[in-house]
């Protein structure tokens, strides 16, 4: 029987919170190695800026910039996200919900983003995900993007109940 999103979210977040800081850092460094194999295929990369106990994406963002990719990160605007190009992590400031966001910059149309790294609270074996319950990512994801969740393996649950509007991932980088 599938888990409802609220239960899946709670289980995933609880499991993630129990990972020790040193282990979280060690595994987050694997993210750059796993993602590096994909970077050459895409010119424009969208990526969330990690917060709290999420897998740390700062190394990934720097690797994308170093590889000469157009890198864009989300900024909350109303009930959705806009993605703004950055050329350095120094361009980020605390924004909505305490998440680091670009102050300003060129807005990149989500249709133009080839590879999107997406945060999640829980995921399952068939690439359903739960975020944090506001639907921001579902509002901007589309079929053109290659969508990868980034998560610690402890966040995986058996099966998550999906609604028709939920956008499925193409895969999850498990750490």
Contact map, one row per residue, 1 for C-alpha under 8 A:
1110000000000000000000000000000000000000000000000000000000000000000000000000000000000000000000000000000000000000000000000000000000000000000000000000000000000010000000000000000
1111000000000000000000000000000000000000000000000000000000000000000000000000000000000000000000000000000000000000000000000000000000000000000000000000000000000111100000000000000
1111101100000000000000000000000000000000000000000000000000000000000000000000000000000000000000000000000000000000000000000000000000000000000000000000000000000111100000000000000
0111111100000000000000000000000000000000000000000000000000000000000000000000000000000000000000000000000000000000000000000000000000000000000000000000000000000001100000000000000
0011111110000000000000000000000000000000000000000000000000000000000000000000000000000000000000000000000000000000000000000000000001000000000000000000000000000001110000000000000
0001111111000000000000000000000000000000000000000000000000000000000000000000000000000000000000000000000000000000000000000000000000000000000000000000000000000000000000000000000
0011111111100000000000000000000000000000000000000000000000000000000000000000000000000000000000000000000000000000000000000000000000000000000000000000000000000000000000000000000
0011111111110000000000000000000000000000000000000000000000000000000000000000000000000000000000000000000000000000000000001110000001000000000000000000000000001001000000000000000
0000111111111000000000000000000000000000000000000000000000000000000000000000000000000000000000000000000000000000000000001100000001110000000000000000000000000000000000000000000
0000011111111100000000000000000000000000000000000000000000000000000000000000000000000000000000000000000000000000000000001000000000000000000000000000000000000000000000000000000
0000001111111110000000000000000000000000000000000000000000000000000000000000000000000000000000000000000000000000000000000100000000000000000000000000000000101000000000000000000
0000000111111111000000000000000000000000000000000000000000000000000000000000000000000000000000000000000000000000000000001110000000000000000000000000000001111000000000000000000
0000000011111111100000000000000000000000000000000000000000000000000000000000000000000000000000000000000000000000000000001100000000000000000000000000000000100000000000000000000
0000000001111111110000000000000000000000000000000000000000000000000000000000000000000000000000000000000000000000000000000000000000000000000000000000000000000000000000000000000
0000000000111111111000000000000000000000000000000000000000000000000000000000000000000000000000000000000000000000000000000000000000000000000000000000000001100000000000000000000
0000000000011111111000000000000000000000000000000000110000000000000000000000000000000000000000000000000000000000000000000000000000000000000000000000000101100000000000000000000
0000000000001111111100000000000000000000000000000000100000000000000000000000000000000000000000000000000000000000000000000000000000000000000000000000000000000000000000000000000
0000000000000111111100000000000000000000000000000000000000000000000000000000000000000000000000000000000000000000000000000000000000000000000000000000000000000000000000000000000
0000000000000011111110110000000000000000000000000000000000000000000000000000000000000000000000000000000000000000000000000000000000000000000000000000000000000000000000000000000
0000000000000000111111110000000000000000000000000000000000000000000000000000000000000000000000000000000000000000000000000000000000000000000000000000000000000000000000000000000
0000000000000000001111111000000000000000000000000000000000000000000000000000000000000000000000000000000000000000000000000000000000000000000000000000000000000000000000000000000
0000000000000000000111111100000000000000000000000000000000000000000000000000000000000000000000000000000000000000000000000000000000000000000000000000000000000000000000000000000
0000000000000000001111111110000000000000000000000000000000000000000000000000000000000000000000000000000000000000000000000000000000000000000000000000000000000000000000000000000
0000000000000000001111111111000000000000000000000000101000000000000000000000000000000000000000000000000000000000000000000000000000000000000000000000000000000000000000000000000
0000000000000000000011111111100000000000000000000000001100000000000000000000000000000000000000000000000000000000000000000000000000000000000000000000000000000000000000000000000
0000000000000000000001111111110000000000000000000000000000000000000000000000000000000000000000000000000000000000000000000000000000000000000000000000000000000000000000000000000
0000000000000000000000111111111000000000000000000000001000000000000000000000000000000000000000000000000000000000000000000000000000000000000000000000000000000000000000000000001
0000000000000000000000011111111100000000000000000000001110000000000000000000000000000000000000000000000000000000000000000000000000000000000000000000000000000000000000000000001
0000000000000000000000001111111110000000000000000000000100100000000000000000000000000000000000000000000000000000000000000000000000000000000000000000000000000000000000000000000
0000000000000000000000000111111111000000000000000000000000000000000000000000000000000000000000000000000000000000000000000000000000000000000000000000000000000000000000000000001
0000000000000000000000000011111111100000000000000000000010010000000000000000000000000000000000000000000000000000000000000000000000000000000000000000000000000000000000000000101
0000000000000000000000000001111111110000000000000000000000110010000000000000000000000000000000000000000000000000000000000000000000000000000000000000000000000000000000000000000
0000000000000000000000000000111111111000000000000000000000000000000000000000000000000000000000000000000000000000000000000000000000000000000000000000000000000000000000000000000
0000000000000000000000000000011111111100000000000000000000000000000000000000000000000000000000000000000000000000000000000000000000000000000000000000000000000000000000000000100
0000000000000000000000000000001111111110000000000000000000010000000000000000000000000000000000000000000000000000000000000000000000000000000000000000000000000000000000000000100
0000000000000000000000000000000111111111000000000000000000000010000000000000000000000000000000000000000000000000000000000000000000000000000000000000000000000000000000000000000
0000000000000000000000000000000011111111000000000000000000000000000000000000000000000000000000000000000000000000000000000000000000000000000000000000000000000000000000000000000
0000000000000000000000000000000001111111110000000000000000000000000000000000000000000000000000000000000000000000000000000000000000000000000000000000000000000000000000000000000
0000000000000000000000000000000000111111111000000000000000000001000000000000000000000000000000000000000000000000000000000000000000000000000000000000000000000000000000000000000
0000000000000000000000000000000000011111111000000000000000000000000000000000000000000000000000000000000000000000000000000000000000000000000000000000000000000000000000000000000
0000000000000000000000000000000000000111111000000000000000000000000000000000000000000000000000000000000000000000000000000000000000000000000000000000000000000000000000000000000
0000000000000000000000000000000000000111111110000000000000000000000010000000000000000000000000000000000000000000011000000000000000000000000000000000000000000000000000000000000
0000000000000000000000000000000000000011111110000000000000000000000011000000000000000000000000000000000000000000010000000000000000000000000000000000000000000000000000000000000
0000000000000000000000000000000000000000011111000000000000000000000011110000000000000000000000000000000000000001111000000000000000000000000000000000000000000000000000000000000
0000000000000000000000000000000000000000011111100000000000000001000011110000000000000000000000000000000000000000111110000000000000000000000000000000000000000000000000000000000
0000000000000000000000000000000000000000000111110000000000000000000000111100000000100000000000000000000000000000111110000000000000000000000000000000000000000000000000000000000
0000000000000000000000000000000000000000000011111000000010001000000000111100000000000000000000000000000000000000000111000000000000000000000000000000000000000000000000000000000
0000000000000000000000000000000000000000000001111100000010000000000000001100000000000000000000000000000000000000000011100000000000000000000000000000000000000000000000000000000
0000000000000000000000000000000000000000000000111110000111000000000000001100000000000000000000000011100000000000000000000000000000000000000000000000000000000000000000000000000
0000000000000000000000000000000000000000000000011111011111000000000000000000000000000000000000000010000000000000000000100000000000000000000000000000000000000000000000000000000
0000000000000000000000000000000000000000000000001111110100000000000000000000000000000000000000000011000000000000000000000000000000000000000000000000000000000000000000000000000
0000000000000000000000000000000000000000000000000111110000000000000000000000000000000000000000000000000000000000000000000000000000000000000000000000000000000000000000000000000
0000000000000001100000010000000000000000000000000011111100000000000000000000000000000000000000000000000000000000000000000000000000000000000000000000000000000000000000000000000
0000000000000001000000000000000000000000000000000111111100000000000000000000000000000000000000000000000000000000000000100000000000000000000000000000001000000000000000000000000
0000000000000000000000011011000000000000000000000100111110000000000000000000000000000000000000000000000000000000000000000000000000000000000000000000011100000000000000000000000
0000000000000000000000001001100000000000000000001110111111100000000000000000000000000000000000000000000000000000000000000000000000000000000000000000000000000000000000000000000
0000000000000000000000000001001000000000000000111100001111111000000000000000000000000000000000000000000000000000000000000000000000000000000000000000000000000000000000000000000
0000000000000000000000000000000000000000000000001100000111111100000000000000000000000000100000000000000000000000000000000000000000000000000000000000000000000000000000000000000
0000000000000000000000000000100100000000000000000000000111111110000000000000000000000000000000000000000000000000000000000000000000000000000000000000000000000000000000000000000
0000000000000000000000000000001100100000000000000000000011111111000000000000000000000000000000000000000000000000000000000000000000000000000000000000000000000000000000000000000
0000000000000000000000000000000000000000000000100000000011111111100000100000000000000000100000000000000000000000000000000000000000000000000000000000000000000000000000000000000
0000000000000000000000000000000000000000000000000000000001111111110000000000000000000001100000000000000000000000000000000000000000000000000000000000000000000000000000000000000
0000000000000000000000000000000100010000000000000000000000111111111000000000000000000000000000000000000000000000000000000000000000000000000000000000000000000000000000000000000
0000000000000000000000000000000000000010000010000000000000011111111111100000000000000000000000000000000000000000000000000000000000000000000000000000000000000000000000000000000
0000000000000000000000000000000000000000000000000000000000001111111111100000000000000011000000000000000000000000000000000000000000000000000000000000000000000000000000000000000
0000000000000000000000000000000000000000000000000000000000000111111110000000000000000000000000000000000000000000000000000000000000000000000000000000000000000000000000000000000
0000000000000000000000000000000000000000000000000000000000000011111110000000000000000000000000000000000000000000000000000000000000000000000000000000000000000000000000000000000
0000000000000000000000000000000000000000000000000000000000000001111111000000000000000000000000000000000000000000000000000000000000000000000000000000000000000000000000000000000
0000000000000000000000000000000000000000011110000000000000000001111111100000000000000000000000000000000000000000000000000000000000000000000000000000000000000000000000000000000
0000000000000000000000000000000000000000001110000000000000000001100111110000000000001110000000000000000000000000000000000000000000000000000000000000000000000000000000000000000
0000000000000000000000000000000000000000000111100000000000001001100011111000000000001110000000000000000000000000000000000000000000000000000000000000000000000000000000000000000
0000000000000000000000000000000000000000000111100000000000000000000001111100000000111100000000000000000000010000000000000000000000000000000000000000000000000000000000000000000
0000000000000000000000000000000000000000000001111000000000000000000000111110000000111100000000000000110000000000000000000000000000000000000000000000000000000000000000000000000
0000000000000000000000000000000000000000000001111000000000000000000000011111000011110000000000000000110000000000000000000000000000000000000000000000000000000000000000000000000
0000000000000000000000000000000000000000000000000000000000000000000000001111100011110000000000110000110000000000000000000000000000000000000000000000000000000000000000000000000
0000000000000000000000000000000000000000000000000000000000000000000000000111111111000000000000010000000000000000000000000000000000000000000000000000000000000000000000000000000
0000000000000000000000000000000000000000000000000000000000000000000000000011111111000000000000000000000000000000000000000000000000000000000000000000000000000000000000000000000
0000000000000000000000000000000000000000000000000000000000000000000000000001111110000000000000000000000000000000000000000000000000000000000000000000000000000000000000000000000
0000000000000000000000000000000000000000000000000000000000000000000000000001111110000000000000000000000000000000000000000000000000000001000000000000000000000000000000000000000
0000000000000000000000000000000000000000000000000000000000000000000000000001111111000000000000000000000000000000000000000000000000000011101100000000000000000000000000000000000
0000000000000000000000000000000000000000000000000000000000000000000000000111111111100000000000000000000000000000000000000000000000000001101100000000000000000000000000000000000
0000000000000000000000000000000000000000000000000000000000000000000000000111100111110000000000000000000000111100000000000000000000000000000000000000000000000000000000000000000
0000000000000000000000000000000000000000000001000000000000000000000000011110000011111000000000000000000000111100000000000000000000000000000000000000000000000000000000000000000
0000000000000000000000000000000000000000000000000000000000000000000000011110000001111100000000000000010111110000000000000000000000000000000000000000000000000000000000000000000
0000000000000000000000000000000000000000000000000000000000000000000001111000000000111110000000000000000011110000000000000000000000000000000000000000000000000000000000000000000
0000000000000000000000000000000000000000000000000000000000000000000001111000000000011111101000000000010010000000000000000000000000000000000000000000000000000000000000000000000
0000000000000000000000000000000000000000000000000000000000000000100001100000000000001111101000000000000000000000000000000000000000000000000000000000000000000000000000000000000
0000000000000000000000000000000000000000000000000000000000000100100000000000000000000111111000000000000000000000000000000000000000000000000000000000000000000000000000000000000
0000000000000000000000000000000000000000000000000000000001001100000000000000000000000111111100000000000000000000000000000000000000000000000000000000000000000000000000000000000
0000000000000000000000000000000000000000000000000000000000000000000000000000000000000001111100000000000000000000000000000000000000000000000000000000000000000000000000000000000
0000000000000000000000000000000000000000000000000000000000000000000000000000000000000111111110000000011000000000000000000000000000000000000000000000000000000000000000000000000
0000000000000000000000000000000000000000000000000000000000000000000000000000000000000000111111000001111000000000000000000000000000000000000000000000000000000000000000000000000
0000000000000000000000000000000000000000000000000000000000000000000000000000000000000000001111100001111000000000000000000000000000000000000000000000000000000000000000000000000
0000000000000000000000000000000000000000000000000000000000000000000000000000000000000000000111110111100000000000000000000000000000000000000000000000000000000000000000000000000
0000000000000000000000000000000000000000000000000000000000000000000000000010000000000000000011111111100000000000000000000000000000000000000000000000000000000000000000000000000
0000000000000000000000000000000000000000000000000000000000000000000000000011000000000000000001111111100000000000000000000000000000000000000000000000000000000000000000000000000
0000000000000000000000000000000000000000000000000000000000000000000000000000000000000000000000111110000000000000000000000000000000000000000000000000000000000000000000000000000
0000000000000000000000000000000000000000000000000000000000000000000000000000000000000000000001111111000000000000000000000000000000000000000000000000000000000000000000000000000
0000000000000000000000000000000000000000000000001110000000000000000000000000000000000000000001111111100000000000000000000000000000000000000000000000000000000000000000000000000
0000000000000000000000000000000000000000000000001010000000000000000000000000000000000000000111110111110000000000000000000000000000000000000000000000000000000000000000000000000
0000000000000000000000000000000000000000000000001000000000000000000000001110000000000000000111110011111000000000000000000000000000000000000000000000000000000000000000000000000
0000000000000000000000000000000000000000000000000000000000000000000000001110000000010100001110000001111110000000000000000000000000000000000000000000000000000000000000000000000
0000000000000000000000000000000000000000000000000000000000000000000000000000000000000000001110000000111110000000000000000000000000000000000000000000000000000000000000000000000
0000000000000000000000000000000000000000000000000000000000000000000000000000000000010000000000000000011111000000000000000000000000000000000000000000000000000000000000000000000
0000000000000000000000000000000000000000000000000000000000000000000000000000000000011100000000000000011111100000000000000000000000000000000000000000000000000000000000000000000
0000000000000000000000000000000000000000000000000000000000000000000000000000000000011000000000000000000111110000000000000000000000000000000000000000000000000000000000000000000
0000000000000000000000000000000000000000000000000000000000000000000000000000000001111000000000000000000011111000000000000000000000000000000000000000000000000000000000000000000
0000000000000000000000000000000000000000000000000000000000000000000000010000000001111000000000000000000001111101100000000000000000000000000000000000000000000000000000000000000
0000000000000000000000000000000000000000000000000000000000000000000000000000000001100000000000000000000000111111100000000000000000000000000000000000000000000000000000000000000
0000000000000000000000000000000000000000000000000000000000000000000000000000000001100000000000000000000000011111100000000000000000000000000111000000000000000000000000000000000
0000000000000000000000000000000000000000000000000000000000000000000000000000000000000000000000000000000000001111110000000000000000000000000001011000000000000000000000000000000
0000000000000000000000000000000000000000000100000000000000000000000000000000000000000000000000000000000000011111110000000000000000000000000000000000000000000000000000000000000
0000000000000000000000000000000000000000000111000000000000000000000000000000000000000000000000000000000000011111111100000000000000000000000000011000000000000000000000000000000
0000000000000000000000000000000000000000011111000000000000000000000000000000000000000000000000000000000000000011111100000000000000000000000000011100000000000000000000000000000
0000000000000000000000000000000000000000010111000000000000000000000000000000000000000000000000000000000000000000111110000000000000000000000000001111000000000000000000000000000
0000000000000000000000000000000000000000000011100000000000000000000000000000000000000000000000000000000000000000111111000000000000000000000000001111000000000000000000000000000
0000000000000000000000000000000000000000000011110000000000000000000000000000000000000000000000000000000000000000001111100000000000000000000000000011110000000000000000000000000
0000000000000000000000000000000000000000000000110000000000000000000000000000000000000000000000000000000000000000000111110000000000000000100000000011110000000000000000000000000
0000000000000000000000000000000000000000000000010100010000000000000000000000000000000000000000000000000000000000000011111000000000100000000000000000111000000000000000000000000
0000000000000000000000000000000000000000000000000000000000000000000000000000000000000000000000000000000000000000000001111110000011110000000000000000111000000000000000000000000
0000000111011000000000000000000000000000000000000000000000000000000000000000000000000000000000000000000000000000000000111110000011110000000000000000001000100000000000000000000
0000000110111000000000000000000000000000000000000000000000000000000000000000000000000000000000000000000000000000000000011111000011100000000000000000001000111000000000000000000
0000000100010000000000000000000000000000000000000000000000000000000000000000000000000000000000000000000000000000000000011111101111000000000000000000000000111011000000000000000
0000000000000000000000000000000000000000000000000000000000000000000000000000000000000000000000000000000000000000000000000111111110000000000000000000000000011111000000000000000
0000000000000000000000000000000000000000000000000000000000000000000000000000000000000000000000000000000000000000000000000011111100000000000000000000000000011110000000000000000
0000000000000000000000000000000000000000000000000000000000000000000000000000000000000000000000000000000000000000000000000001111100000000000000000000000000000010000000000000000
0000000000000000000000000000000000000000000000000000000000000000000000000000000000000000000000000000000000000000000000000011111110000000000000000000000000000000000000011111000
0000000000000000000000000000000000000000000000000000000000000000000000000000000000000000000000000000000000000000000000000011111111000000000000000000000000000011010001111000000
0000000000000000000000000000000000000000000000000000000000000000000000000000000000000000000000000000000000000000000000011111001111100000000000000000000000000001000000011000000
0000100110000000000000000000000000000000000000000000000000000000000000000000000000000000000000000000000000000000000000011110000111111000000000000000000000000001000000000000000
0000000010000000000000000000000000000000000000000000000000000000000000000000000000000000000000000000000000000000000000111100000011111110000000000000000000000000000000000000000
0000000010000000000000000000000000000000000000000000000000000000000000000000000000000000000000000000000000000000000000011000000001111110000000000000000000000000000000000000000
0000000000000000000000000000000000000000000000000000000000000000000000000000000000000000000000000000000000000000000000000000000001111110000000000000000000000000000000000000000
0000000000000000000000000000000000000000000000000000000000000000000000000000000000000000000000000000000000000000000000000000000000111111000000000000000000000000000000000000000
0000000000000000000000000000000000000000000000000000000000000000000000000000000100000000000000000000000000000000000000000000000000111111111000000000000000000000000000000000000
0000000000000000000000000000000000000000000000000000000000000000000000000000001110000000000000000000000000000000000000000000000000000111111100000000000000000000000000000000000
0000000000000000000000000000000000000000000000000000000000000000000000000000000110000000000000000000000000000000000001000000000000000011111110000000000000000000000000000000000
0000000000000000000000000000000000000000000000000000000000000000000000000000000000000000000000000000000000000000000000000000000000000011111110000000000000000000000011100000000
0000000000000000000000000000000000000000000000000000000000000000000000000000000110000000000000000000000000000000000000000000000000000011111110000000000000000000000000000000000
0000000000000000000000000000000000000000000000000000000000000000000000000000000110000000000000000000000000000100000000000000000000000001111111000000000000000000000000000000000
0000000000000000000000000000000000000000000000000000000000000000000000000000000000000000000000000000000000000100000000000000000000000000111111101000000000000000000000100000000
0000000000000000000000000000000000000000000000000000000000000000000000000000000000000000000000000000000000000110000000000000000000000000000111111000000000000000000000100000000
0000000000000000000000000000000000000000000000000000000000000000000000000000000000000000000000000000000000000000000000000000000000000000000011111100000000000000000000000000000
0000000000000000000000000000000000000000000000000000000000000000000000000000000000000000000000000000000000000010110000000000000000000000000001111100000000000000000000000000000
0000000000000000000000000000000000000000000000000000000000000000000000000000000000000000000000000000000000000010111100000000000000000000000011111110000000000000000000000000000
0000000000000000000000000000000000000000000000000000000000000000000000000000000000000000000000000000000000000000011100000000000000000000000000111111000000000000000000001100000
0000000000000000000000000000000000000000000000000000000000000000000000000000000000000000000000000000000000000000001111000000000000000000000000001111100000000000000000001110000
0000000000000000000000000000000000000000000000000000000000000000000000000000000000000000000000000000000000000000001111000000000000000000000000000111110000000000000000001111100
0000000000000000000000000000000000000000000000000000000000000000000000000000000000000000000000000000000000000000000011110000000000000000000000000011111000000000000000001011100
0000000000000000000000000000000000000000000000000000001000000000000000000000000000000000000000000000000000000000000011110000000000000000000000000001111100000000000000000001111
0000000000000000000000000000000000000000000000000000011000000000000000000000000000000000000000000000000000000000000000111100000000000000000000000000111110100000000000000001111
0000000000000001000000000000000000000000000000000000001000000000000000000000000000000000000000000000000000000000000000000000000000000000000000000000011111110000000000000000011
0000000000000000000000000000000000000000000000000000000000000000000000000000000000000000000000000000000000000000000000000000000000000000000000000000001111110000000000000000011
0000000000010011000000000000000000000000000000000000000000000000000000000000000000000000000000000000000000000000000000000000000000000000000000000000000111110000000000000000000
0000000000111011000000000000000000000000000000000000000000000000000000000000000000000000000000000000000000000000000000001110000000000000000000000000001111111000000000000000000
0000000000010000000000000000000000000000000000000000000000000000000000000000000000000000000000000000000000000000000000000111100000000000000000000000000111111100000000000000000
0000000100110000000000000000000000000000000000000000000000000000000000000000000000000000000000000000000000000000000000000111100000000000000000000000000000111111000000000000000
0110000000000000000000000000000000000000000000000000000000000000000000000000000000000000000000000000000000000000000000000001100000000000000000000000000000011111000000000000000
1110000000000000000000000000000000000000000000000000000000000000000000000000000000000000000000000000000000000000000000000011110100000000000000000000000000001111100000000000000
0111100100000000000000000000000000000000000000000000000000000000000000000000000000000000000000000000000000000000000000000011000111000000000000000000000000001111110000000000000
0111100000000000000000000000000000000000000000000000000000000000000000000000000000000000000000000000000000000000000000000000000000000000000000000000000000000011111000000000000
0000100000000000000000000000000000000000000000000000000000000000000000000000000000000000000000000000000000000000000000000000000100000000000000000000000000000001111101000000000
0000000000000000000000000000000000000000000000000000000000000000000000000000000000000000000000000000000000000000000000000000000000000000000000000000000000000000111111000000000
0000000000000000000000000000000000000000000000000000000000000000000000000000000000000000000000000000000000000000000000000000000000000000000000000000000000000000011111000000000
0000000000000000000000000000000000000000000000000000000000000000000000000000000000000000000000000000000000000000000000000000000000000000010000000000000000000000001111100000000
0000000000000000000000000000000000000000000000000000000000000000000000000000000000000000000000000000000000000000000000000000000100000000010000000000000000000000011111110000000
0000000000000000000000000000000000000000000000000000000000000000000000000000000000000000000000000000000000000000000000000000000100000000010011000000000000000000000011111000000
0000000000000000000000000000000000000000000000000000000000000000000000000000000000000000000000000000000000000000000000000000001110000000000000000000000000000000000001111100000
0000000000000000000000000000000000000000000000000000000000000000000000000000000000000000000000000000000000000000000000000000001110000000000000000111100000000000000000111111000
0000000000000000000000000000000000000000000000000000000000000000000000000000000000000000000000000000000000000000000000000000001000000000000000000111000000000000000000011111000
0000000000000000000000000000000000000000000000000000000000000000000000000000000000000000000000000000000000000000000000000000001000000000000000000011100000000000000000001111100
0000000000000000000000000000000000000000000000000000000000000000000000000000000000000000000000000000000000000000000000000000001000000000000000000001111000000000000000001111110
0000000000000000000000000000001001100000000000000000000000000000000000000000000000000000000000000000000000000000000000000000000000000000000000000001111000000000000000000011111
0000000000000000000000000000000000000000000000000000000000000000000000000000000000000000000000000000000000000000000000000000000000000000000000000000011110000000000000000001111
0000000000000000000000000011011000000000000000000000000000000000000000000000000000000000000000000000000000000000000000000000000000000000000000000000011110000000000000000000111
